[in-house]
Amino acid sequence: MKSLEELKKLREEAIKNVDMRNSGKDIRVVVGMATCGISAGARPVLTTFVEEVAKRNLNNVQVVQTGCIGMCTYEPIVEVYQNGREKVTYIHVDPEKAKKIVSDHLANNNIVREYTIGAE
């Protein structure tokens, strides 16, 4: 960092990311981050969700991590909970799939069925 302005910008981005993880949102994205999920590539998936949600200013979306979801062979697993709707479980998610889930499902309310658990 070379200036106070850079530090302020970094602080604002960090606050925005923390706010994204707070409750009270309409949509909650849960990324499985147990050892099985992490070894399958869940960490960049989580990062992609956080970045894409922030980039699109989806203020109604909360991105959180959890431990083992219980279906290790399908990792990385992402579950999307939306008020008044049934949970959607996405499997074998990678950063590119995460971007599509954000653009189609979170931003435009269209489930990406080919990435869901029933579609394999």
C-alpha positions as CSV (number, residue, x, y, z in Angstrom):
1,M,0.0,0.0,0.0
2,K,1.3,3.4,-0.9
3,S,-1.4,5.7,0.4
4,L,-4.2,6.2,2.9
5,E,-6.7,6.1,0.0
6,E,-5.6,2.6,-0.9
7,L,-6.0,1.5,2.7
8,K,-9.5,3.0,2.8
9,K,-10.5,1.3,-0.4
10,L,-9.2,-2.1,1.0
11,R,-11.2,-1.5,4.2
12,E,-14.4,-0.7,2.3
13,E,-14.0,-3.9,0.2
14,A,-13.4,-6.0,3.4
15,I,-16.5,-4.5,5.0
16,K,-18.6,-5.2,1.9
17,N,-17.4,-8.9,2.0
18,V,-18.2,-9.2,5.7
19,D,-21.7,-7.7,5.1
20,M,-22.3,-10.2,2.4
21,R,-21.8,-13.0,5.0
22,N,-24.2,-11.6,7.5
23,S,-27.7,-12.9,7.8
24,G,-31.0,-11.2,6.9
25,K,-30.6,-11.8,3.1
26,D,-33.2,-13.3,0.8
27,I,-30.8,-15.8,-0.7
28,R,-28.1,-17.8,1.1
29,V,-25.3,-19.6,-0.8
30,V,-23.6,-22.3,1.3
31,V,-20.3,-23.8,0.1
32,G,-19.1,-27.1,1.6
33,M,-15.6,-26.4,3.0
34,A,-14.8,-29.6,4.9
35,T,-11.5,-31.3,3.9
36,C,-13.2,-33.3,1.2
37,G,-14.6,-30.0,-0.4
38,I,-11.4,-28.2,0.0
39,S,-9.4,-31.0,-1.6
40,A,-11.9,-31.1,-4.5
41,G,-11.5,-27.3,-5.1
42,A,-14.1,-25.6,-3.0
43,R,-11.8,-22.7,-1.9
44,P,-11.7,-21.0,-5.4
45,V,-15.4,-21.7,-5.7
46,L,-16.1,-19.8,-2.5
47,T,-13.9,-17.0,-3.6
48,T,-15.6,-16.8,-7.0
49,F,-19.0,-16.6,-5.4
50,V,-17.9,-13.8,-3.1
51,E,-16.3,-11.9,-5.9
52,E,-19.2,-12.3,-8.5
53,V,-21.9,-11.4,-5.9
54,A,-20.0,-8.3,-4.9
55,K,-19.3,-7.4,-8.6
56,R,-23.0,-7.6,-9.4
57,N,-24.0,-5.8,-6.2
58,L,-26.4,-8.6,-5.3
59,N,-27.2,-7.1,-1.8
60,N,-29.8,-9.8,-1.1
61,V,-27.3,-12.6,-1.3
62,Q,-25.4,-14.0,1.6
63,V,-22.3,-16.3,0.9
64,V,-21.2,-18.6,3.7
65,Q,-19.2,-21.7,4.2
66,T,-20.1,-24.9,6.1
67,G,-18.5,-28.2,7.0
68,C,-19.3,-31.5,5.5
69,I,-22.6,-31.7,3.6
70,G,-22.3,-35.5,3.5
71,M,-22.0,-36.3,-0.1
72,C,-18.2,-36.3,-0.6
73,T,-18.3,-37.8,-4.1
74,Y,-20.1,-34.8,-5.4
75,E,-17.7,-32.1,-4.0
76,P,-17.4,-29.2,-4.4
77,I,-21.1,-28.8,-3.4
78,V,-23.0,-25.5,-3.2
79,E,-26.5,-25.2,-1.8
80,V,-28.7,-22.3,-2.5
81,Y,-31.5,-21.4,-0.1
82,Q,-34.0,-18.9,-1.2
83,N,-37.0,-17.7,0.9
84,G,-40.1,-19.5,0.0
85,R,-38.4,-21.9,-2.4
86,E,-36.9,-25.4,-2.2
87,K,-33.2,-25.7,-1.7
88,V,-31.1,-26.2,-4.8
89,T,-28.0,-28.4,-4.6
90,Y,-25.2,-27.8,-7.2
91,I,-22.5,-30.5,-7.5
92,H,-19.0,-30.7,-8.9
93,V,-18.9,-26.9,-8.9
94,D,-15.8,-25.1,-10.3
95,P,-15.2,-21.4,-10.6
96,E,-16.7,-21.2,-14.2
97,K,-19.8,-23.0,-13.0
98,A,-20.0,-20.7,-10.0
99,K,-20.0,-17.6,-12.3
100,K,-22.9,-19.1,-14.3
101,I,-24.8,-19.9,-11.1
102,V,-24.4,-16.3,-10.0
103,S,-25.5,-14.9,-13.4
104,D,-28.4,-17.3,-14.1
105,H,-29.7,-18.4,-10.7
106,L,-28.8,-15.6,-8.2
107,A,-29.1,-12.6,-10.5
108,N,-31.9,-13.8,-12.8
109,N,-33.8,-16.5,-10.8
110,N,-33.1,-19.3,-13.4
111,I,-31.8,-22.5,-11.8
112,V,-28.9,-24.0,-13.8
113,R,-30.4,-27.5,-13.8
114,E,-27.5,-29.2,-15.6
115,Y,-25.3,-28.5,-12.5
116,T,-27.8,-29.8,-10.0
117,I,-27.7,-33.1,-8.1
118,G,-30.6,-34.7,-10.1
119,A,-29.1,-34.0,-13.5
120,E,-25.9,-36.1,-13.4
